[in-house]
Amino acid sequence: MTKWFCFTLFALPLLAQEPVRYELKFPNAAHHEAEVRATFSGVRQPVLEVLMSRSSPGRYALHEFAKNVYHFQATDGQGHALEVTQPSPYQWNVTGHKGTVVVEYTVFGDRADGTYNGIDPTHAHLNLPATVVWAHGFEKAPVSLKFELPAGSDWKIATQLAQHDDGTWTAPNMDRMMDSPVEISHYYMAEWKVGGSQFRMALHHRGTDEEAAAFARLCQVVVTEEEGVFGAFPKYDNGNYTFLLDYLPYASGDGMEHRNSTVIAGTRDLKDAAAQMIGTVSHEFFHSWNVKRIRPKTLEPFDFERADMSGELWFAEGFTNYYGPLTLKRAGLMDVDRFARSMGGAVSTVLNAPGRLVFNVIDMSRRAPFVDAATANDPVNTGNTFISYYTYGQALALGIDLSIRTRFPGKTLDDWMRAMWREHPDTQKPYTLDDLQRTLGEVTSKEFAGDIFQRHIYGKEPMDYEKLLARAGLLLEKRTGAAARSYLGAQGLWTDRGMEIAAPTLIGSPFYNAGIDRGDIITDWDRGAPRTQRDLDALLEKHKAGDKIHLKVDSRGGKKEVDITLADSPAMQLVPYELADKQLTPEMTAFREAWLSSKAVHPLPKVMKYCPLCRRSHPFEFDNCPYDGTALRITALKPGEEYIPDTPGGRGAPAAAPATGGRGGRRGGGGQ
């Protein structure tokens, strides 16, 4: 690194660019501001076009980061003011320079997530596209950043950028800088190795160091298990991969993949929610292969000035959404019941959502710029036209994996993923839809791949999930109970006038078929006037599918009266045979074991959960103690430490009744 730095300063070739230098400080962190200074040297063009990004790696919609930039000014190398014009909301043109332009501005940020900045007295959580400007013509120039930490703070800097002895952090170009988030705070740092690869976790939270160490061990389990899918880790650019985690009540729940790191934010504490939080870790780390290296051609190079549309997000995001829970199940961090509920939710959506008949999974992916945290204030009809490419892709990955295992013994979806990485190892060789089909054909057969793509990817036909899942002893069935009987086709807001329909009603639902839609207010139900959801549920409990209910409605066209015909919810659920009182055969057991057992190349660290009441340890996949029902924790009580329950039942009050098996609670009653 030292040789590179000296070469940059003193032995640059004639046409090489000097580094763009950034300096950041936080004198007004209490009010969520950072001061940024950017120096562009060796400027050859008479007009330097300085820009704030409109999008960010891992996002597909526009986010218009310039809205948080103000006090913008530019000077030359001697401090003389330069003329600045603004041809667009996110671009400043600077003229009159003599080869050097120094830009200074204030940037505001009060949302700690994977897209924006979170600046306050506890930390500076920075997504660099939302923080720093850049200039046309300097995209390939090396970059250095220097952070001035608040006086008297105990903040430290964590990032995937390369660190140097002079206090600077560098990237080889703008794209790598923008793909390198930064967490500056008093964080907990853990480091570990798996094989020859180095990993770090910088965790900013309000919990204990013991909880942080336990969560780092969970991250190590995930890292080790996911390596098994591909057989090796990627080569991380600066020698390590970094988890940047903010679990704070004032953070915003999110996860964002980057080339050599991930940013994950959440509002809950590790003590209560580690089992849920590790799911996001599992998803984001899988992206270090799938999308950051196995990359769609439609996303390469990433465009910081426009929305980034890709028809391959069902593979890049959706398959990752499949491997997230699959990894947890394989590593022993999730039981088969919870895994089945995760997969069942995706399958149910794909089978029943009206949007499947509108767009195929490729076109669903192309709609990401409209739904990927995009903002608009006009009503939309996404409930009837859209299925998330995360969900659709997850269901496709499940079906394709089970189909490969059924048709080609010894082959799995893992083989397709490995083949994609072998054929498209990094961003220099991105893939197309044709590449995906060709590689699947090489792993299985050309006919099988053609059938999958023609019917389920280019086409809109769902896979035969019921038959495929039965081979693993998993029952796909209609949901039952009060929730199924209460299906009407829309959510309502309860007012003093009645139930106001809050969104477009779903095609084919009782409300839709009766001509009821968004904005209508139902004032009377068979001469009854429920005023809460509980009241309505009680009314519907007395009816069955096929019954008619007479409604009085205030609509845009005036008052009207209609009859609705009740219907059971089309929603499906996925249940392990052993929890559905069905026989799990040895063949099913063997198929499930081959699918869901660990694939780790290196030994998995052992992790447990602990009961704070009886002080026993239990497998991590348990949520509650099977002896007393108390909610389990990721750390054991210290000797002499007394258990104080979080629930208001007094000392020793259990969090739930002991689990006794049967549908809904074999592992201590845990749910999603």
Secondary structure, DSSP 8 states (H G I E B T S, - for coil): -HHHHHHHHH---TT----EEEEEE-TTGGGTEEEEEEEEES--SSSEEEE--S--TT--S---GGGGEEEEEEE-TTS-B-EEEEEETTEEEEES-SSEEEEEEEEE-B--SSSS-EEETTEEEE-GGGT--EETT-TTS-EEEEEE--TT---EEEESSEE-TTS-EEESSHHHHHT--EEEES-EEEEEEETTEEEEEEEEESS-HHHHHHHHHHHHHHHHHHHHHHSS----TTSEEEEEEEE-TTS--EEEE-SSEEEEEESS-HHHHHHHHHHHHHHHHHTTTBTTTB-BGGGSS--SSS----TTHIIIIIHHHHHHHHHHHHTTSS-HHHHHHHHHHHHHHHHH-GGGGT--HHHHHHTHHHHSS---SS---HHHH---HHHHHHHHHHHHHHHHHHHSTT--HHHHHHHHHHHS-STTS-B-HHHHHHHHHHHS-HHHHHHHIIIIISS-----HHHHHHTTTEEEEE--SHHHHT--SS-EEEETTEEEE-S---TTSHHHHTT--TT-EEEEETTB---SHHHHHHHHHT--TT-EEEEEEEETTEEEEEEEE------EEEEEGGGTT----HHHHHHHHHHHS---SS-----EEE-TTT--EEETT-SB-TTT--B-BSS---TT-----SSTT-TT--SS-----STT-TTTT---
